[in-house]
Amino acid sequence: MRESLQELRSLLIRMSQAADTGASFPAESEDLLAEVIDSATRIKRAIAASKNRRYSQMDDRYKQAIHQALIRQSLMGIALIEEERFVFTNHRFCQIFGYTPEELQRLSPMDLAAPEDREIVASNLRRRRPLKNERVSYQARGIHKDGTELTVEIFGSAAAVDGTMIPIVVVEDVTEREKARRDLRESELRMRGIFDNSLVGIVIAQMRNGHIEEVNDHFLQLSGFSREEMIGHTTVELGVWAIPEQRDEMIAHLRKGESLHGFHATLRKKNGELRELLLSARAASLHGIECSVVSTMDITELLKAREDLERQRGRMQAVINLHPSGIALFDSDRRLILWNKRYEELLQYPDHFLKRNDILFDDVVRFNHARGDYPGLTEQEALDFFLEKLEKARTVHLARQHRGDHIFEIDGIPLPGEEALIIYTDITDLSHAEEEMRILANHDPLTHLPNRRQLMDALHAMLSGKRERHTAILLLDLDDFKPLNDRFGHQTGDVFLVEIADRLRRTVRSSDIVARIGGDEFVVLLTGLDPHREQALKEATGIAEKIRSAIGLPYSLTLTDEQAARRYEHACSCSIGIRLLRNETDADMVIQQADTAMYSAKRAGKNQIAFYGGP
């Protein structure tokens, strides 16, 4: 181009000189002009070519800048590999594996691969070397710089650089995606396992046409149909609904957006057998199709068991109504579920109380406490007492519970299944009989004074304890009692003995014990006498004299029979033997010694007082 410009300049100078002289162009000058025009054309073309080259160079630089920016900012990891080493890695590639570009240049692709997948990576690198246009993609496990395992998707190809094929690797971190995919798969498997192994039958059908989309094994067993017989068909076609109106009612609820729980329906099995079901149903979308999801539970046996239970309960009710005790049965939730007529009679609850169907054991205890059934206990103490016993499976026994003139015996008996049986027995008559027997065992039936047994128990207890004061035994025998019996009869003698007992009670101190030990013999046990013997003797003698005087007063006895009342006059005296005690321990011995002293008094002329061993 430079030569063309110089040539054009020379031609233009020559043409200018010719114009200055006014001479015309010679023939050779026309040729010169043609050369000038040709030279200018070449220059113009050269300038245009130069511009095009300049613009092309600018376009290449622009494209290169764009490519570099895309590589740097790519969401994919990009690397160039030469001779088993990374010669270039972008920011995302470094970020995925946790290394800097400088660190990666010292590593090979094998260093980033998990040991189990290194052979896969090496094999794919070998495949990319010879073929420029071959592209591969595969998944492998990599190792982050911190040792954690990654899952990466690898896209590989090769590029020619100075005649050499260099592998290009594009890497995407799919660890979280694969984890989510595995979790989803595991969730699907779990849901499928739950669906197939559910203890309830499940049927999924299209709402639009009723076609069955899915059914689990439990419902197949329940209905007797095979999966092939059910999928794609409707329950109406299969005749599953023994009462079609029940299906219509269920679908109507679902179409209104309502769910069903505890819906009772009757199923007809393939063999015609009827089964009672409890249904739960709701509408749900399955693969974009509106479906009904129905869960079924076979309650046929449960209903039969309930009917049997009601029959048994009726029989039990009839039996316990014949029982003389009041019986109440509480379930594991402490609800009153069964009781008999006698329970109502004994407990005397108001009419409205037992008509409730939610009466708890706690309510019964609180009601009873409010009317005074558990004296000495607060409401909470009474409740805690019963509950503690029953919760520990222990029998509760209260032998004395009073309500008015009645005495109850209460037994709380724990039953299997955390139930409890409470039995109320009216033991009023039995309690009175026991009291009479107790009195008879320790008291004289005629005079109601303590008998020999109770006297000896009291004497043993007294002699076994430590005593600082004296005690005295007065044993007295009536003088000439036998003639009264012989003359007026034993009935009159009994009236006389009762009068003797009354005079003895009125004469002695409140701390003393008066007992009849047989026939016309009585014993007075004096306690708390003076610690000094002489003073104790005086006190015992004084009481004995008072007794002798009281017994010696005249008697006017009235005897009433079926014919008339008769009055008898009688006079009597007694002989008294006294044994003073301090450290003695043998009860039988001291009674015998008092008896010896009494006979000494009789031998002295009756109506006398004598001390054992002398005063």
C-alpha positions in Angstrom: 0.0 0.0 0.0 2.9 2.3 0.8 4.4 1.8 -2.7 1.1 2.6 -4.3 0.9 5.8 -2.5 4.4 6.9 -3.5 3.7 6.0 -7.1 0.4 8.0 -7.0 2.2 11.0 -5.6 4.8 10.9 -8.4 2.1 10.8 -11.0 0.2 13.7 -9.5 3.4 15.9 -9.4 4.0 15.3 -13.1 0.4 16.1 -14.0 0.6 19.3 -12.0 3.7 20.5 -13.8 2.0 19.9 -17.2 -1.0 22.0 -16.2 1.2 24.9 -15.1 2.9 25.2 -18.6 -0.6 25.1 -20.3 0.6 22.3 -22.5 -1.8 19.6 -23.5 -1.5 16.1 -22.4 0.5 14.0 -24.6 -0.7 10.6 -25.5 1.5 9.1 -22.9 -0.2 11.4 -20.3 -3.5 9.6 -20.8 -1.8 6.4 -19.9 -0.4 8.2 -16.9 -3.9 9.3 -15.8 -5.1 5.7 -16.1 -2.3 4.6 -13.9 -3.2 7.3 -11.3 -6.8 6.1 -11.3 -5.8 2.5 -11.0 -3.4 3.4 -8.2 -6.1 5.3 -6.3 -8.4 2.4 -6.6 -5.8 0.0 -5.1 -5.2 2.5 -2.3 -9.0 2.7 -1.6 -9.2 -1.1 -1.5 -6.2 -1.3 0.8 -7.7 1.3 3.2 -11.0 -0.7 3.2 -9.2 -4.0 3.8 -7.3 -2.3 6.7 -10.5 -1.1 8.2 -12.0 -4.6 8.0 -9.0 -6.2 9.6 -9.2 -3.6 12.4 -12.9 -4.2 13.0 -12.4 -8.0 12.9 -9.7 -7.7 15.6 -12.0 -5.6 17.7 -14.8 -8.2 17.4 -12.5 -11.1 18.4 -11.4 -9.2 21.5 -15.1 -8.4 22.4 -16.1 -12.1 22.0 -13.1 -13.2 24.0 -14.1 -10.8 26.8 -17.7 -12.2 26.8 -16.4 -15.8 26.8 -14.1 -15.1 29.7 -16.9 -13.4 31.7 -19.2 -16.3 31.1 -16.6 -18.8 32.2 -15.8 -16.8 35.4 -19.5 -16.3 36.3 -20.8 -19.6 35.2 -22.9 -21.6 37.7 -21.1 -24.7 36.5 -17.5 -25.7 37.4 -15.2 -25.5 34.3 -11.7 -26.9 34.0 -9.1 -27.6 31.3 -6.9 -30.6 31.8 -3.5 -31.2 30.3 -1.2 -34.1 31.1 -3.3 -35.2 34.1 -3.2 -31.6 35.6 -5.6 -28.8 35.8 -4.3 -25.9 33.6 -7.4 -23.8 34.1 -10.3 -23.8 36.6 -13.1 -21.2 37.0 -14.4 -19.8 40.3 -17.3 -22.2 40.5 -15.0 -25.2 40.1 -12.8 -24.0 42.9 -15.9 -23.4 45.0 -17.3 -26.9 44.5 -14.2 -28.6 45.6 -13.0 -26.0 48.1 -9.5 -25.4 46.5 -7.8 -22.3 45.1 -6.8 -22.3 41.5 -3.1 -22.5 42.5 -3.9 -25.6 44.7 -5.8 -27.2 41.8 -2.9 -26.8 39.4 -0.9 -29.1 41.7 -3.6 -31.7 41.7 -4.9 -34.3 39.2 -8.6 -35.1 38.5 -8.0 -38.4 40.4 -7.2 -36.4 43.6 -10.7 -35.0 43.5 -12.5 -38.3 42.8 -13.8 -40.6 45.5 -11.7 -43.8 45.7 -14.6 -45.9 44.6 -15.2 -43.8 41.4 -11.6 -43.0 40.3 -11.6 -45.7 37.7 -14.8 -44.3 36.2 -13.2 -40.8 36.0 -10.0 -42.1 34.5 -11.9 -44.1 31.9 -13.9 -41.1 30.8 -10.8 -38.9 30.6 -9.1 -41.4 28.3 -12.2 -41.5 26.0 -12.0 -37.7 25.4 -8.4 -37.5 24.3 -8.5 -38.9 20.7 -11.9 -37.7 19.5 -12.5 -34.0 19.3 -16.2 -34.0 18.9 -17.0 -36.8 21.4 -19.0 -35.7 24.4 -19.7 -37.7 27.5 -21.7 -37.1 30.7 -21.8 -39.2 33.8 -22.2 -39.0 37.6 -19.5 -39.6 40.1 -18.6 -39.0 43.7 -16.0 -36.4 44.6 -14.1 -35.4 47.7 -14.2 -31.8 49.0 -11.1 -30.3 50.5 -12.6 -30.7 54.0 -13.2 -34.5 53.4 -16.9 -34.4 52.8 -18.2 -36.5 49.9 -19.9 -34.8 46.9 -22.1 -36.0 44.1 -21.2 -34.3 40.8 -22.6 -34.4 37.3 -19.7 -34.3 34.8 -19.9 -33.2 31.2 -16.8 -33.8 29.2 -15.4 -32.9 25.7 -12.0 -32.0 24.1 -10.6 -28.9 22.3 -7.7 -28.6 19.9 -5.0 -26.2 21.1 -2.0 -25.9 18.8 -2.8 -29.3 17.4 -3.2 -30.9 20.8 -6.5 -32.3 22.1 -7.1 -30.9 25.7 -9.9 -32.3 27.8 -12.5 -29.8 28.9 -14.6 -30.7 32.0 -17.8 -29.1 33.1 -19.0 -30.0 36.6 -22.3 -29.5 38.4 -22.7 -30.1 42.1 -25.8 -32.2 42.4 -25.2 -33.4 46.0 -28.3 -31.7 47.4 -30.4 -32.6 44.4 -29.4 -36.3 44.7 -30.1 -36.2 48.4 -33.5 -34.8 47.8 -34.1 -37.4 45.1 -33.0 -40.2 47.4 -35.2 -38.7 50.2 -38.1 -38.5 47.9 -37.6 -42.0 46.7 -37.2 -43.3 50.3 -40.3 -41.3 51.2 -42.2 -42.9 48.3 -41.0 -46.3 49.3 -42.0 -45.7 52.9 -45.4 -44.4 51.8 -45.8 -47.4 49.5 -44.8 -49.7 52.4 -47.2 -48.0 54.7 -49.9 -48.2 52.0 -49.3 -51.9 51.3 -48.8 -53.0 54.8 -51.4 -50.8 56.5 -53.7 -52.6 59.0 -56.7 -50.8 57.4 -58.0 -51.3 53.9 -57.4 -48.3 51.5 -59.2 -47.7 48.2 -58.4 -44.7 45.9 -60.9 -44.0 43.2 -61.6 -41.2 40.7 -64.3 -38.8 41.9 -65.5 -38.2 38.3 -66.3 -41.8 37.3 -65.6 -43.9 40.3 -62.8 -45.9 38.6 -60.5 -47.5 41.2 -56.9 -46.2 40.8 -55.2 -48.0 43.6 -56.1 -50.5 46.4 -53.9 -52.0 49.1 -53.5 -55.6 50.1 -55.5 -55.3 53.2 -58.6 -54.3 51.3 -58.1 -57.0 48.8 -58.0 -59.6 51.6 -61.1 -57.9 53.2 -63.1 -57.9 50.0 -61.9 -61.1 48.4 -61.2 -59.5 45.0 -57.9 -59.5 43.2 -56.1 -56.4 42.2 -56.8 -57.0 38.5 -60.5 -57.3 39.3 -60.6 -54.0 41.1 -58.2 -51.6 39.2 -60.1 -49.7 36.5 -63.5 -50.8 37.8 -66.0 -49.2 40.2 -67.2 -50.4 43.5 -70.7 -50.2 42.0 -69.8 -52.6 39.2 -68.2 -55.0 41.7 -71.3 -54.8 44.0 -69.2 -53.9 47.0 -71.8 -51.6 48.6 -74.4 -53.8 50.3 -76.4 -50.6 50.9 -75.9 -48.3 47.9 -77.3 -45.3 49.7 -74.3 -45.4 52.0 -72.0 -44.8 49.0 -74.2 -41.9 47.8 -74.1 -40.3 51.2 -70.3 -40.6 51.4 -69.8 -39.2 47.9 -72.2 -36.3 48.6 -70.1 -35.3 51.6 -66.8 -35.5 49.6 -68.2 -33.4 46.8 -69.0 -30.7 49.3 -65.4 -30.7 50.5 -66.2 -32.5 53.7 -64.2 -35.3 55.2 -65.8 -38.3 56.9 -64.6 -40.1 60.0 -66.3 -43.0 61.7 -68.8 -43.6 58.9 -70.6 -46.9 59.3 -71.1 -49.0 56.1 -71.8 -52.6 55.1 -69.5 -54.3 52.6 -70.5 -57.2 50.4 -67.5 -59.5 49.8 -66.9 -61.3 46.5 -68.4 -64.4 48.0 -71.5 -62.6 49.2 -70.5 -62.4 52.8 -71.5 -59.1 54.6 -68.9 -57.3 56.7 -69.5 -54.2 58.9 -66.9 -51.4 58.2 -65.9 -48.1 59.8 -64.9 -45.7 57.1 -62.8 -42.5 56.9 -62.9 -40.7 53.6 -61.5 -37.5 52.1 -60.9 -36.0 48.6 -57.4 -35.7 47.3 -55.6 -35.0 44.0 -53.6 -37.9 42.5 -51.5 -37.1 39.5 -53.8 -34.1 38.8 -57.0 -36.3 39.1 -59.5 -35.6 41.8 -59.9 -38.8 43.8 -61.6 -40.2 46.9 -59.3 -41.8 49.5 -61.2 -44.2 51.6 -59.8 -46.0 54.7 -61.7 -49.0 56.0 -61.6 -50.9 59.2 -63.5 -54.2 59.7 -65.5 -53.9 62.9 -67.7 -57.0 62.3 -66.1 -58.9 65.1 -66.0 -55.9 67.3 -69.8 -55.4 66.9 -70.4 -59.1 67.7 -68.2 -58.8 70.7 -70.1 -55.7 71.8 -73.4 -57.5 71.4 -72.0 -60.4 73.4 -70.8 -58.0 76.0 -74.2 -56.4 76.2 -75.8 -59.8 76.7 -73.2 -60.7 79.3 -73.8 -57.4 81.0 -77.5 -58.0 81.1 -76.9 -61.4 82.7 -74.4 -60.0 85.1 -76.9 -57.2 86.0 -79.6 -59.8 86.7 -77.2 -61.8 88.9 -75.8 -58.8 90.9 -79.4 -57.5 91.4 -80.0 -60.6 93.5 -76.9 -60.1 95.6 -77.6 -58.8 99.2 -74.7 -56.4 99.0 -74.4 -53.1 97.1 -72.1 -53.6 94.1 -70.5 -51.0 91.8 -68.1 -51.6 89.0 -65.7 -48.9 87.8 -63.7 -49.2 84.5 -60.0 -48.3 83.9 -60.9 -44.7 83.5 -62.7 -44.8 86.9 -66.1 -44.4 85.3 -69.1 -46.1 87.0 -70.3 -48.6 84.5 -72.4 -51.1 86.4 -74.3 -51.2 89.8 -77.1 -53.1 91.3 -80.4 -52.1 93.0 -79.0 -52.8 96.5 -76.2 -50.2 95.8 -78.8 -47.6 95.2 -80.8 -48.6 98.3 -77.7 -48.6 100.6 -76.0 -45.4 99.3 -79.3 -43.5 99.0 -78.1 -41.3 96.1 -80.6 -38.7 94.8 -82.4 -39.8 91.6 -80.4 -37.5 89.3 -77.0 -38.6 90.5 -77.0 -42.2 89.0 -78.8 -41.1 85.9 -75.6 -39.4 84.6 -73.5 -41.5 82.3 -70.2 -39.8 83.3 -70.0 -40.6 87.0 -66.4 -41.0 88.1 -65.1 -42.8 91.2 -63.9 -39.4 92.4 -67.4 -38.1 92.2 -68.8 -40.9 94.3 -66.1 -40.4 97.0 -66.7 -36.6 97.1 -70.4 -37.1 97.3 -70.1 -39.6 100.1 -67.6 -37.4 102.0 -69.9 -34.4 101.7 -72.6 -36.2 103.7 -70.2 -37.5 106.3 -69.4 -41.0 105.2 -65.7 -40.8 106.0 -65.4 -39.2 109.5 -61.9 -38.1 110.4 -60.8 -37.7 106.8 -60.7 -34.7 104.5 -62.2 -35.1 101.0 -58.7 -35.3 99.4 -57.5 -37.8 102.1 -60.4 -40.0 101.5 -59.9 -39.9 97.7 -56.1 -40.5 98.0 -56.7 -43.4 100.4 -58.9 -45.3 98.0 -57.0 -44.4 94.8 -53.6 -45.4 96.3 -54.9 -48.8 97.3 -56.7 -49.5 94.1 -53.8 -48.2 91.9 -51.4 -50.5 93.7 -53.9 -53.4 93.2 -54.6 -53.7 96.9 -57.9 -54.6 98.4 -59.5 -51.8 100.5 -61.5 -52.9 103.6 -63.4 -50.5 105.8 -65.2 -52.5 108.5 -67.0 -49.6 110.1 -68.7 -46.9 108.2 -71.8 -45.3 109.7 -74.7 -43.6 108.0 -77.5 -43.0 110.4 -78.3 -46.2 112.2 -76.6 -48.4 109.6 -73.1 -49.7 109.7 -71.4 -50.6 106.4 -68.5 -52.8 105.4 -66.8 -51.6 102.3 -64.5 -53.7 100.1 -62.6 -52.2 97.2 -61.3 -55.0 95.0 -58.9 -54.3 92.1 -59.7 -56.3 88.9 -57.7 -57.1 85.8 -57.5 -54.3 83.3 -57.3 -51.6 86.0 -61.0 -52.0 86.8 -62.3 -51.9 90.4 -65.2 -53.6 92.2 -66.7 -51.8 95.2 -68.9 -53.9 97.5 -71.1 -52.3 100.2 -72.5 -54.7 102.8 -74.9 -53.6 105.5 -73.4 -55.2 108.7 -75.6 -53.4 111.2 -77.2 -56.6 112.6 -73.9 -58.5 112.4 -72.1 -55.6 114.1 -74.7 -55.6 116.9 -74.4 -59.3 117.3 -70.6 -59.0 117.4 -70.9 -56.3 120.1 -73.2 -58.5 122.1 -70.8 -61.4 121.8 -67.9 -59.2 122.8 -69.9 -58.1 125.8 -70.8 -61.6 126.7 -67.3 -62.7 126.3 -66.1 -60.1 128.9 -69.1 -59.3 130.9 -71.6 -61.1 133.2 -74.8 -61.5 131.2 -77.0 -60.9 134.3 -75.4 -57.9 135.9 -73.4 -56.6 132.9 -70.4 -56.3 135.2 -67.0 -57.4 133.9 -66.6 -61.2 134.3 -63.7 -63.2 135.6 -62.0 -63.1 132.2 -62.0 -59.3 131.9 -61.0 -59.0 135.5 -58.0 -61.3 135.1 -57.0 -59.4 131.9 -57.1 -56.1 133.8 -55.2 -57.6 136.8 -52.5 -59.1 134.6 -52.0 -55.7 132.8 -51.8 -53.9 136.2 -49.4 -56.4 137.7 -47.1 -56.4 134.7 -46.5 -52.6 134.8 -44.4 -50.5 137.0 -46.4 -49.3 140.1 -45.6 -46.6 142.6 -48.9 -46.9 144.4 -50.7 -49.7 146.1 -53.5 -51.8 144.7 -56.0 -53.8 146.6 -58.3 -56.7 145.7 -61.6 -56.9 147.6 -63.3 -60.3 147.2 -66.8 -60.3 148.8 -69.3 -63.1 149.1 -72.9 -62.6 150.1 -74.0 -64.1 153.4 -77.1 -66.3 153.4 -77.8 -65.8 149.6 -78.9 -69.5 149.2 -82.0 -69.2 151.4 -83.3 -66.3 149.2 -83.1 -68.6 146.1 -84.6 -71.5 148.0 -87.5 -69.4 149.3 -88.4 -67.1 146.4 -86.8 -68.9 143.5 -83.9 -68.2 141.1 -85.7 -65.4 139.3 -85.9 -63.4 142.5 -82.3 -64.2 143.2 -81.3 -62.8 139.8 -83.2 -59.5 140.6 -81.3 -59.4 143.9 -77.9 -59.9 142.3 -78.6 -57.1 139.8 -79.4 -54.8 142.8 -76.2 -55.8 144.5 -74.2 -54.9 141.3 -75.9 -51.5 141.1 -75.0 -50.8 144.8 -71.4 -51.8 144.2 -71.1 -49.4 141.2 -72.5 -46.5 143.1 -70.2 -47.1 146.1 -66.8 -47.5 144.5 -64.7 -44.8 142.9 -64.8 -44.3 139.1 -61.2 -45.7 138.7 -62.1 -48.9 140.5 -63.2 -52.1 138.7 -66.2 -54.1 139.9 -66.6 -57.7 138.6 -68.8 -60.7 139.2 -66.7 -63.8 139.1 -69.5 -66.4 139.7 -72.6 -67.1 141.9 -72.8 -64.5 144.7 -69.0 -63.7 144.6 -67.9 -60.2 143.5 -64.4 -58.6 143.2 -63.6 -55.0 143.5 -60.1 -53.9 142.2 -59.0 -50.8 143.9 -56.3 -48.8 142.1 -54.2 -45.8 142.9 -54.0 -46.3 146.7 -51.4 -44.4 148.8 -47.8 -45.4 148.3 -47.4 -46.0 152.0 -48.8 -49.3 153.2 -50.5 -48.0 156.4 -52.3 -45.3 154.5 -53.2 -47.7 151.7 -54.7 -50.1 154.3 -56.8 -47.3 155.7 -58.1 -46.4 152.2 -58.9 -50.0 151.3 -60.6 -50.5 154.7 -62.7 -47.4 154.3 -64.0 -48.4 150.9 -64.6 -52.0 152.2 -66.7 -50.5 155.0 -68.7 -48.4 152.6 -69.4 -51.5 150.5 -70.4 -53.5 153.6 -72.7 -50.8 154.7 -74.3 -50.4 151.3 -74.9 -54.2 150.9 -76.3 -54.3 154.4 -79.2 -51.9 153.7 -82.7 -53.5 153.4 -83.9 -54.7 149.9 -87.3 -54.3 148.5 -87.4 -56.5 145.4 -90.2 -56.3 142.8 -90.8 -59.3 140.6 -93.1 -59.0 137.6 -94.6 -62.1 135.9 -97.5 -62.6 133.5 -100.0 -62.6 136.5 -98.9 -59.7 138.7 -96.1 -57.8 140.3 -94.9 -59.1 143.6 -92.7 -57.4 146.2 -90.3 -59.1 148.5 -88.4 -57.7 151.4 -84.9 -59.0 152.2 -81.9 -58.3 154.3 -78.4 -59.3 153.4 -74.8 -58.9 154.5 -71.4 -59.7 153.0 -68.0 -61.0 154.0 -65.0 -59.2 152.5 -61.4 -60.5 152.0 -58.7 -57.9 151.2 -55.3 -58.5 149.6 -53.1 -55.4 149.4 -50.7 -55.4 146.5 -47.5 -53.5 145.6 -44.9 -55.6 143.8 -46.8 -58.9 143.3 -47.0 -60.3 139.7 -49.0 -63.5 140.0 -52.7 -62.6 139.3 -54.1 -66.1 140.1 -52.2 -66.2 143.3 -53.4 -62.8 144.6 -57.0 -63.7 143.8 -56.7 -67.0 145.7 -55.2 -65.0 148.7 -58.1 -62.6 148.6 -60.4 -65.6 148.6 -58.6 -67.0 151.6 -59.1 -63.7 153.5 -62.8 -63.7 152.6 -63.3 -67.1 154.1 -61.4 -65.9 157.2 -64.1 -63.1 157.5 -66.9 -65.7 157.2 -65.4 -67.9 159.9 -65.2 -64.8 162.1 -69.0 -64.6 162.1 -69.9 -63.2 158.6 -70.5 -59.5 157.8 -66.8 -59.0 158.5 -63.7 -57.6 156.8 -60.4 -59.6 156.8 -57.0 -58.8 155.4 -54.8 -61.5 153.9 -51.8 -61.9 156.2 -53.3 -59.5 158.7 -53.7 -55.7 158.5 
